[in-house]
Amino acid sequence: MAIDPPPGVPAVLLQPREGSALDKARMPLKEIIRSLKRPDYLPRTEAAAVNDAKRIDNRIAELKATLADDPSDRKAATELVDLLVVQKNTPAAAVPFAKNSDNFLARKYVPLIAKDVEQLEDTELWDIANWYVRLAVGAKGEARVAMNQRAVAYYEAYLKAHPTADVDRASVIDALAKVKARLAQLNKEPDERSNEPSITVQRHYVAARNAWRSGRPHEAIQRLRLANNLAPNQPHLLRLLGRIYFTDVRNAEQGAFYLKQAVRADPTDLESVFLLGRYEFLSLRQWSNAIAIMAYAQTLESDGVDKAIPVLIRHYLARALEREGYDQAAIEQYEQFLELPTSAGATSRRFFQEIALFSRTRPVSWQQVGDAYNRLAKPDQAIDAYKKAAALQNSVE
């Protein structure tokens, strides 16, 4: 049964949730996080990888069933061969279906791949290696690594089968070196993938920082974009570009564009992750994305960042959870936020102003806690929260 808040606390009478809505409202944060998909610029969760693998296995089973009923279904055969060769890296399993594929190269090379390399001509080894290089271009993640590894194996088999020093062998040696270089890049940690920026790039960056600090953000952006063109994927360039767009130019969409690239290059960049989560919440009103991003942000080290950021993360996470109907998890985040001191030790002016605003509206946060308890049919806890809201409101007045 819903309860009225104490006098002086403006609250809408809320009816307790029921059925599936109540089950959702009671979900713990860990379970919520497992159920949500992270934006593609954040590292994938183990649960997401498992779900993808299950989805691929289920699709393979469906396609095999389709082909069992109609072996002439070329569309199903084409998709199945692609999944078995690229996603599962099991080309031998694709052999029975390759003849009906619409992909000419699959029809040509899959039967050859099933053979031992000693049974193949050197030209066939070269062709298969080149095919795997093409497959790698369209693949992602582990599949891209696997396709490049297969290409290396066939290039090396060619060199063994073709010891004569000629133009063809030189071409394969060159191709092999390029694939190995790509593999080395793929196997590096994200912050190791970029080359050291040149002196010119560093000069542009220093000039950009000086312009930004002197109140000339557009000049800073021009310098940073020049530097980014010369040395793409440098986290510090992308990070500063994104933050200038967010804070100085007030162009959140462009700021998000650069910060997503910064986080791809450096997934440990807490401030950029936080700004993207706040963007999802305030600008796009995508509560699920905000939850996924802010929950990921909570897993990152906060040493060296503005002390207000971890506090603000809790606040935005609580609000996003509340809007998405996850009342119990929202309560936990609100209460942890409300237990913190009113001054979070913000070091930058923009975060100081933001944390100060939320500190002044603590009565509203306690009211939201009471409303959430009310929706969970916990009137005693709701009354306690409403009383805290009323006490804080009176002290502010």
Secondary structure, DSSP 8 states (H G I E B T S, - for coil): ------TT----------HHHHHHHT--HHHHHHHS---TTS---HHHHHHHHHHHHHHHHHHHHHHHH-TT-HHHHHHHHHIIIIIS--HHHHHHHHTT-S-HHHHHHHHHHTS-GGGS-HHHHHHHHHHHHHHHHH--HHHHHHHHHHHHHHHHHHHHH--S-SHHHHHHHHHHHHHHHHHHHHTS-GGGSS----HHHHHHHHHHHHHHHTT-HHHHHHHHHHHHHHSTT-HHHHHHHHHHHHHTS--HHHHHHHHHHHHHH-TT-HHHHHHHHHHIIIII--HHHHHHHHHHHTTS--TTS-THHHHHHHHHHHHHHHHTT-HHHHHHHHHHHHHS-S-----SHHHHHHHHHHHHTHHHHHHHHHHHHHHTT-HHHHHHHHHHHHHHHHHH-
